[in-house]
Amino acid sequence: MKRDVSSPLFLKKTKNALLSFTSTAATLRRESPTLAAALWIAVLLFCTAVSTGAQCLGPGAPTTTQTKCLTAIAIPGNPIRSFDISWVNPDRAEYYIADRSNKGIDIIDTRHNVFKKTIGGFVGIKLNGAGTAVDNNHSGPDGVTSHGRWLYAGDGDSTLKVIDLKTGTIVATLSTGGTTRLDEMALTTDGTLLLAVNNAEDPPFATLFTANGDDDDNSVTLIAKITADPSVIPSGFGLSIEQPTWEDSTQRFIVSVPTIKDNPTGCNYGQNAPPNTCSGAILVIDPTNLLTPIEKVVPLVHCGPNGATVGPNSNVMVGCTPNNQPGDLETTVINAKNFNYVDVGNLTGSDEVWFDQGSGRYYTGSSAMPGAAVLGVVDGETNFLLESIPQSSASHSVAADSRHHKVFVPQVAPKKVVGLGGDVTGPTKDGIGGVGAGICGTTNGCIAVYAVPRAEDNNGGEGDHGDHSDGRD
């Protein structure tokens, strides 16, 4: 029998049940903190179930794909209009999303699929001069990454925020000396070095920091500012540097650069159709060589990349996008040792890209596809596109939990709810929602949760369920 969750009788019973939960939890908190925590998770799951409509419906929840829409997690506060990079720490079973709409980092429990908290203290959404659209270059939070108990996030005022996840507080704020956002970032595997970029400065630059690794106390310090030679990224044209990622076998940071000079010779920096518009490159950065840290500039072919993530065999996927170079129709996978590359066809427009060792697959936040935004799924060994799943407009962020076999994709609220920046995909019967509302079960936006196959289910082998993934904007 289907319950009417809006009926007075159901709501009265719900209130009484929650009062009983609260009383029991108070007793358990004194006698058994572990049982009390489990009970509160049950309460959160119950509240989520009665506060949303049917989830995982419509084009964003196909029944024929291997990647299945599992549920959707509501974020308390303002409807989601603007967000940036996301990250998963599988050791802590936590997902982090840079939520500008609510001026903080939202934390999701990836084991139980419930919202935990928002860590505030960020500048939030800043609008353009006309007040009509989000000014990404000054909004925050932006890039985010973590290691152990430490979370690092960039803000719209060019500062790095260091967050102690044990206390849930910002313990340090460090300026990079810019006037625009501190954006994409990456950590070394041991968590002791952090590279973060000011992508909107002119010329753009990266900053190398010491990071906390597994230490209990914060000691993050700024080491060096890194800029590319003007012959590669000239100033005065609004060119940028995007996502870094750490490649462990070479002990180098690999950094996506959307546009470089003379790639090919005589190209321009305007948004004209190729071959007139310059392609991008990757920078190879050696953090131990502070005198000349940029070891190599590797030009790409027909690719203006944003995101970067390390996959198997020292391969790095970079998220090419027509937003940087009109006509981009592929996604590039390049080897960090020999710089040979292959293209993944029929997939482009990616901002954040993520390799998940749990499934052996790349996942892409492809918000600038020629048709509409999709979650792209690419086999990590063959580099073949496996499937594309429709998402809400601007769904450019993605991260996976390699241990719990889930992928998390933020969804914006409909344009009729939040204005410019909202979902403009085809409306549902109410004329308000779209793909995102079908996934979320609400018109406030959400975090979509997709179940993914295990690596051993894909190839019969025992998958590596550790995590060496990287995220982007």
N, C-alpha and C positions, 0 to 999 in steps of 0.2 A: 504494500500500500504506500502511495506517495504522500509524504507529509506536506502540509502547507506551512512553510517556515515563517510566514508573515501573520499567521492567525494569532489572536490574543492568547488563546489557550496554550499554543506551542511556546510563545514568548514567555508566558508566566512559568511554564514548566522549565524552560531554559534558564530563567533567572533563579529559580529555586535550586536547580541542579548546580549552577555556578556558585551559589552561596554555600552549598554543601561541599563542593570542591574546595572552596577557599578555606572553610573551617577545617577540613581534613588535612589540607596542605599545611596549615599553620601548626597542627599537631605533629605532622611528620617532620616539619622543618626542625623541630626541637629534638625529635627522637631518631630520625633517619634522613639526613640531607639528601642522600642519593635517591630514595623513594620519593621525596618531595619534588626533586627536579624532574623525575619521570612523570609525576602527576601533572606538573605545570605544562609539560610538553603535550600531554593529553588534552589539557584545557585549550592550548593554542590550536591544536588540530581541530578540536570541536568548534571553537569560535570561527576558524577559517571556513569550516564546512557550512555554517549557517549564515555567513555574511556575504557569500558570493553565489552567483548563479552557476549554471552548468558550464564546466570548463572543457578545454580541449575539443572544441567544435570548429567546424569550418575548414577552409583551405590549409590552415596552419597545423592541422591535426589529421593528416592523411592516414588511411588504414593500410596502405600498400607499401609504406616505407619501412626499413629496418629500424630507423630512428623514430621512436614512438612518443607522442605527447603524453606525459604522465600526469602532470598536474600544473597548477599555476599558483604562485605565492603573491598575495597582496602586500603592498608596502604601505604602512600607516602614514598619514599626513597628506601632503599635496598630491594630486594626480601627477603621474610621471610625464613630464614634458621634455626634459633634457637630462641625459646621463652620458657617461663616458666609459672608460675602461673597467673591465671586471676581472676578477682573479679568484682562483680556488686554492686553498691550502688543504690538501687531502689529509695531512697529519692531524689537523684540528677539525676536519669535517666542516669547513666553513667556506662560504662564498662571499666575496666582497664586491660591491658595485659602487662606483662613483656617482652618486645621486645628487645632481645639481638642484633638482626640483625641491629637495628637502635639506639642502646645504650640509650634506654629510655622506659618510660611508655606511651603507646598509650592510648588515651581516645576516646571512641566511645559514641555518643549520642544514647541511647537505645530507645528513643521515636521515633526519625526520621531515625534511622539506617544510620548515617553519621559519618565519621571521624571528630574529633574536633581538636586534637593537639597531639604532642609528647613532653613529658617533659624529656629533656635530662639530662646529667650529670652522666651517669653510665659507667662502664668499657666496656660494649659490649661483643662481642665474643672474647674469648681467645682460641687459638688452642693448641693441644697437642704438645709434643716435636718434633714430626715428621712433624707437620704442616698439617696433613691429616684429622683431625677431631676436633670437638668442645670439649674443655676441660670444661665440665659443672661445675667442682669444683672451677673454677676461673673466670667464665663468669658471667655477670650480666646485667640487674636486674634479680632477682630470685623470692622469695616470695613477695606477695603484699596483702594488706588488707586495709580497710578504715572504717572510722566512721565520719559522718558529713562532715566538710570541710577538714578533715585531711586524708592524704593517707600515708601509711607506706610501704617501700619497702626495701628488702635486696639486697646488691650488692656483686659482686665477690671478693671484697677486705675485706670482713668480716665487712662491715659497714651497719648500719641502716640509711636510708635516710628518713627524715620527710618532707613531701610535703604539702604546703598550697594550696589547690585546688582553693581558692579564688583568689590567685595571680598566680598560676601555677608555683611556684618556690620551690626549695629545701631550706628549712629554717634551717635545722640542719643535721649534719652527725655525728653519734656516732659509735665508734668502739666497737666490742665485744671482741677484743683481740686475735682473731684467725688469721689464714693465708689463709683460704679458705672462700668460699661464706657464707653469711648469707642467709639462705634459707627460709623454711616454717615458717609461723607465724599465730597467731590468737589473736583476741581482746575479752575482756569481752563485754557483751551486752551493757554496758554503755560507752564503749570505753575508760576506764580509766586505764586498764592494758593490756600490750602486752607481749605475750610470743613468742620468735623467736628462731630458732634452727640453729646451725652450724652443718649440717649433715655430712660434709666431714672431720671434724677434727677427730683425733684419740688420745684419745677417743672423741666421739661427745659430745656436750653440748648444753643446752638451756640457754637463757638469759631472765630474767624478767625485763621489763621496766615499769615505769609509762607512761601513754599515755595522750593525751590531752582531751579526752572526747568531750564535747561540748564547751570547752573554745575557746575564740577568739585568745589567745596568746599561743605560743609554750612553753612547760615546760617539754618535755620528758627527763627522766633521767634513768640511769641504776640502777636497784635495786640489783640484785643478779645473779650469775652464778649457774646453776643447772646441776649436773652430776649424772648419774646413778652409783650405786655401781658396782665395777668390777666383782662381782659375777653374775651380770645381763648382763652388756655389758663390757666385758674385752677389754683392749687396745691391740694394736698390730695386729689386724685382719681386720682393715678397716670397722668395723661395724658402723652403723649409727642410727640416730634418724630422723624421718620424720615429718609428718604434725601434729601440734596441732589443736584442736578445742575446743571451750568453750561450756560446757554443763550447761545450766542456772539453771536447777532444783537442781543439786547437787553442784553448784558453784565451779566446778572443770574444769581444763583443761584435756582433754583426748588426749594423744599423741601416734601416731603410731610408732612402733619400728619394723623394718623388721626382725631382728634376735636377739635372746637372747640365753644365755648359757643354756645347758641342757634342751632343749625343743624339743624333749624328751631327757631323760638321755642318755648321750653318743653320742649325735649328733655332727656333724662337721659344720664348717663355710664355707666349700667349696660348689661349685655348683654341688653337686651330687644329683641323684634322691632320693626323699624321700623313706623310713623314715630316711635316713642318714643325710640329711641337716636339721639344726635347724629351727623351726618355730619362728615367732615373738611374739609380745605382745602389749598391750597398757599400758602406764603409766598413773596413775591418780595423778594429781599434784594439791595441795592445795596452791594457791598463798599467803594465809595469814599465812602460817607456813614456815617461811624462814629457820628455823633450820633443819627440815626434810620435804622439800616440796613434795618429791615423796611419796605419801601416800600408793600406792598399785601398784604392778606389776601383770597384769593379762595375763597369757600365752594364746596364741591363738592356735587353732588346724588346721594344714595344711594351714597356712596363713602367708605370709610375706608381711605386709602391707606398703603402702606408704601414700595414702590419708586418710582423716577422715572428716566426716561431720555429724552434728546432725540432725536426722529426728524426726518423731513424737514419743511420748510416751517415751522420754529419750533414744531412740535407736540411736546408732552411727554406720554408715556404714564406714568400713575401706577397702581400696582398695588393696586387696591381688594381688600379681603379681608373675609370674614365673621368673621374673628378679631377685627376691630375694630368692625364693624357687622354684626350678624346679618342675613341676608337679602340681602347683597350678591351679585349674580349677574352683574355686568358688570365690565369693565375700562374705565377712562376715558382718552381722549386729549384733551388740552386745549391750545389755542393760547396760546403765551407772550406774544403781542402783543395779541390782542383777547379772549382768555379764552373764546371759543366752544369748545364741546366736543361730542364724540360718544362713544357707548358701544360697546364691543366686546361683543357678546352671547355667552353660553355660555362665558365665561372669567372666572374670579375667583380669589381666594385667592393672589395673587401677592406674593412678597416682593421678590426681586431681579428687575428687568426690564432688558432690554438691547436697544438698537437696533444692528443690524449693517448698515453701509453696503455691505458686500460682497455681501449678498443682498437688501438693501432691505427687510428684515423685522425685526419685533420678536420677541424670544424671552422667555418668561416662566417663572419658577420658581414654578409654581402649586401650592404644597404644601397649600393649604387648599380645594381644590375639594370640592364636596359629595360626590363619589364617592371619588376618591383623587387623589394628586399626579399632575400632568401637566407636560410641557414644551409650552407654548402657542406657536403660530407664527401671527403676524398680519402681513398685508400692510401695508407702511409707507405706501403711497399711498391705498389704499381703506379701511384700518382694518378689514378683514374678517378674521375668524378663518379661517385656512386649514386647520389641523390641530392635534390634541392627541395627544400621545404619552405613555403611562403611564410613571411613574417610581417609584422607591422612596419610601416614606414620608419626609416632611420634606425632600424635594428642592426646596429653596426658593432655590437659588443657580444662576445661569447667566451665562455670558460667551461671547462669540464672537470669533474671529480673522477680521477682515475681509479679510485678504490670503490666508489659507490655506483659507478657506471651511469653517470648522469651528466647532461649538458644543460647549461643555464643560459637563457637568452632574454634580456630585458625587452619589454614591449611598452611603447609609448601609448598614452591615452589618445582618443580620437581628437581630430582637429576641432570639432564642434565643442569639445570640452575644454581644451587647453590653448586653442589658437594655433598660430604658425609653429611648426615643429611637431604637431600632433599627427596621428595616423590618418592618411588619406586614401588607404586602400578601400576597395569596394565596400559600400555600407551593408550592414545586415538589415533585417526586416524593419527594425526600428528607425532606420535612416541615420543613426548616430555612429554605431560601431563599425568595425571592419575586421580585417584578419586578426588584429591584436585583441579586440573585444571578444571574438570567438574563442581565442586561446584562453584569455583571462577570466571570462565569465563576468566581467565588470567593464565599465568605461573609465576606469581610473588608471589603466596600465597595470603591469605586473611583471614578475619574473617567471617566464615559462621554463618548465622543467621537462626535459626529454630523457627517456630511458634509452641507453645505447647498449649494443651487444658487447660481450667480453671479447678480448683478443683471442682467447682459446676457442671461442665459438666461431670466430672468423676463419681460423686457419688450423685448428686442431692442436696448436701448441700452447704452452704455458705462458701467458702474457706477463710482461713486467708491469706490475701494478704500482710502481713508484711514479713520481711525477717530476718531470723536468720541463714543464710547459712554460710558455710565455704568452703574455697578453698584450693588447694594443688599443690605440684609439682610431 
